[in-house]
Each structure stands twice: as C-alpha cells, then as structure tokens.
Amino acid sequence: MLSSIGIPGLILILVIALIIYGPSKLPEIGRAFGNTLKEFKKSTNDLISNEKEEEP
C-alpha cells in the first residue's frame, strides 16, 4: 500500500497534515496511528495463531 505512494507523496501528506493540525498535534496523531497499527497487528496475529491451533 505505502510502496505505491513514494517519498514525494509521503512528504506532501506530512506537509498537509502539518498545515491542518499544527506541530503540537502531530505527535499525538502519530502515537494514535501507531497504537492502531499495533492493535491491528496483534489482532491479526491472534487470529492466525487461533486458526493454526484449530487445525488437526
């Protein structure tokens, strides 16, 4: 997903986010995004491990 955006696209997204939210909100947004990804990864790993346990 992110590989199709490229570096210029990421820089543009960061600049737009900086303009919209300001520098004080960006760490909070980044932290929330990181926590969301961590929870998603944990849930995915739990589903995969439960699926492997159910196979005989």
SEPAVEX-580712 format. One line per 2 residues: their letters; for each residue x, y, z of C-alpha. Coordinates in steps of 0.05 Angstrom, whole numbers, plus 5000, padded with zeros to 4 digits. Layout:
N
A> X Y Z | ...;
end
This chain:
56
ML> 5000 5000 5000 | 5052 5051 5021;
SS> 5101 5029 4968 | 5058 5059 4913;
IG> 5057 5128 4947 | 5132 5141 4945;
IP> 5174 5191 4982 | 5146 5254 4949;
GL> 5076 5232 4966 | 5093 5219 5038;
IL> 5127 5287 5044 | 5065 5320 5014;
IL> 5019 5284 5063 | 5063 5305 5122;
VI> 5064 5378 5099 | 4989 5379 5091;
AL> 4979 5347 5160 | 5027 5398 5190;
II> 4988 5455 5159 | 4920 5428 5181;
YG> 4936 5403 5251 | 4997 5444 5270;
PS> 5062 5419 5300 | 5033 5407 5370;
KL> 4982 5356 5347 | 5026 5315 5301;
PE> 5059 5273 5356 | 4990 5256 5385;
IG> 4965 5236 5316 | 5027 5194 5303;
RA> 5021 5160 5370 | 4947 5144 5358;
FG> 4963 5117 5289 | 5019 5074 5317;
NT> 4974 5046 5371 | 4921 5030 5319;
LK> 4971 4992 5276 | 4998 4955 5338;
EF> 4928 4933 5358 | 4912 4912 5286;
KK> 4976 4871 5282 | 4962 4839 5349;
ST> 4891 4820 5329 | 4916 4792 5263;
ND> 4969 4750 5297 | 4917 4725 5347;
LI> 4871 4704 5291 | 4927 4668 5255;
SN> 4950 4632 5318 | 4879 4611 5335;
EK> 4869 4585 5265 | 4934 4544 5269;
EE> 4913 4515 5337 | 4846 4491 5309;
EP> 4878 4452 5251 | 4890 4379 5269;
end
